[in-house]
């Protein structure tokens, strides 16, 4: 899903309120979030796609952990923030490339309940694609594949990968990779959003992040 977060550069960890805008549905709402800025981010990254070391993020409420580059920003959303039934949990944002950089590539994680009698993962993905077709200008599916367990992550559960593009008012053409994973009675969605011209540059870091995703008890 397409989420854009605008904020002023800050230090340390603080709580803030911002206006949230979903470009797909032209809707907005206000919410609180916590943003963590690492010391490496006090200056603009000279090579933004370079990741260096990785650190672990763990969420006890939604029962998962994931590794992310230490020079990326972590934005945690307040409980109860939802879009299309999915709880928005955390966003990992790449370093700003230049002072005029208007779009920063990111990986956002969402989750929703998925009881055993719910529709199958393939049915869920098909419904998501239909929604995107109706809401995103010039939407086009690049790839859509169901996978065997551990293909995209280390999780031994059903997953599905969608790659698509659409016309975006900020970057022109945006490209998204969404991995949907069923774990027990929960469905996780990990979505990588990028300027289409930079999609491949950040892909190695994103794939490493997704591969490190792991549900916890």
N, C-alpha and C positions, 0 to 999 in steps of 0.2 A: 504494500500500500504506500501511497506517496505522502510522506510527512516532511514538513519543512519547519525547522526550529531556528528562530533568530534570537540572538542574545548578545550582550556586551561581554567582552573579555573580562574574566574575573580570576581571582586567585583563591587557592585552597578550596574548601567545600562549603557551600552556602545553600540556603533554600531561597527560591525565587518564584515569582508568578510571571507567566508569559501568556501571550495569546497564541493558541494552537490553531493552525490552519491546515485543513485537509484539502489538497488541490483537486482530489477526485470528486468530491461531493460539494465543494464550495461552502463548507460549513466551518464554524469556528466555535471554540469554547475556551474558557480560562481554567487553568489548573496549576497546581504546585508541582515542582520537581526538584530533585537534588542533582547538582552537577559537580563532578569531581574533576579538577584540573590538576594534572601532574606537573611537576617542576619543569619538565622538558618542554612544556607548551608555553612558556613565557615568551618565546620568540617564535616566529613563523618557521615552519619546517622547510629546509632547503630541498629535501627530497621527500615529499609527502607520502609517496607510495612505499617508502622504506619503513619497516616496522620495528626493527631492533628487538628488544626482549618482549615477552608476553607476560601478562599477569592474569590471575584468576578472579573472576566475578562469580559469586554464589548468591542465589536467591532462595531463602528458606520458605517463603510463602508459596512460590510456584515450583519449588523442588527441582532446581536445575543449577548447573554451573557451566561456565564457558570461559575460555581464555581469550584475551584481546590484547592488541599492541599497547605497550605502556605509554606511548606518546599519543594515543587517541583519547578523546573525551568520553566520559561515561555519563549519560543522562538517565536518571531513574524517575519514573512517573509515579504519581500518587495512586494509591489503590482506587479502583472503581472507574478509571479512565478507559472507555471502550470505544471501538469503532467496528461496526458490522458484527457485533457480538464478541469481538476479540479484545481481551484485556491488553492494553499497551503497557509493557513492563519496563524495558530498558532500551536505550539507543546508544550505540557506540559510533562516534563521529570522528572521521579522519582529520588530521591537522589542516589548518588553512594554508593553502599554497602561496597565495599573495594577498596583500591587503584588499585587493579588488575581487577576490574569489567569492562568488555569490552562492556557490553550491559546493557543499562538502560531502563527499561520499560517506555512506554510513550503513551499518547493519542494525536493524531494529528487531526486537523479539516480542512476540505477542503469544497469548495462550487463551484457550477457551475450554469449557467442559465438553467432553465427547463421550457420553455414556455408551455402553456396549450395544444398545439398540438403535444408535444414531446411524445416519447414512454412512456409506463406506467412504474411504479416503478419496477414491476416484470420483465419486459423486460430489463430494465436497469441493474438490478441485474444479470439476466441471462447472459447478455453480459459481465459484469465484471467477472463473474465466468469463462467464456470461455477464457477471456484474461489472468486470473491468471493461468489457466490450461496450457496455451501455454508458459508462462513466468517464472513460479515458479517451481523449481525442487521438485519432490515428493509432489506436491500439492494435498491436500485432504480436501473435505468439511466435517466438523464435524456437522454443523447445518446450516439450511437455512430456516427462517420462516418470512412470512409476518405477520404483527401484527395489531391489532386494535389500534386506537389512544390511547396514554398515557401508552402503555404497557412498553416501554423502556424509554420514556421521559415524561415530563409533557406537551408536544406539542400535541395538538389535530389535528394531521395531519397524513397521511399515512406514515408508516415506515417499514423497512425490516432489519432483523438481519442476518448476515452471520458470522459463526465462521469457520475458516479453519487453516490448518497447512501446513508448507512447510519446506524443508531442507535449512538451513541457514549456511553460511560459518563461522559465528562468534559463534553462540550458538548451532549449530547442528540442533535442531528442534525448529522452532518458531511457535507461535500460535497467531492468530489475530482474534479480534472481530470487525466487521464493522457494524455500524448502519447508514442506509441511510434514510433521512427524506425529504419529499417534503413539502415546505412551500411557498405557492403562486407560483411565477415563479422561485423559486430557489430550488436547491437540495443540502442539506448538507450531508457530510459524516464524521462521527466520528469514528476513527479507533484506537483501542487499540492493541499495539504490545508488545509481551512478549516472553522471554525465556519460552518454554513450561513447564519447571519444576517449574517456578515461576508464571505461569498464574493465578492460583487460589489465590495465596497470595495477589496479587494486585487487584483482581476482585472487592472486596467490595468498595474500593476507586473509581475505575473506574465507577462502576455502580452508585455511588452517583454523580459523575461528570456528567455522561450522563443524569441522571434523572434531574439534575439542568439546563440542556440546555434549552434555551428559546429564540425564535425570538423576536426582539423588533422593534418598529416602528420608 
